[in-house]
């Protein structure tokens, strides 16, 4: 059976990659703001939360995008005869 990726799976794969890019951007901003404000500042904590969010959402979306989901379409020759 040939696996075809649907539009939503491709979108999930791209969104997962963009989430990883957003996590890397959060890491860069965390590094810059932590040097300026310190790690105890609420801004630093929000960047850490953003990193956590983007990493886990990105990994979940990539997992969904790479999944082998079969076609759920009903074909006429597969239906049992009705009595």
Protein Blocks (a to p, Z undefined) as FASTA:
>chain_A
ZZdddfklmmmmmmmmmmmmmmmmmmmmmmmmmmmnopkbmklmmmmmmmmmmmmmmmmm
mmmmmpccddfbdcfklpccdZZ
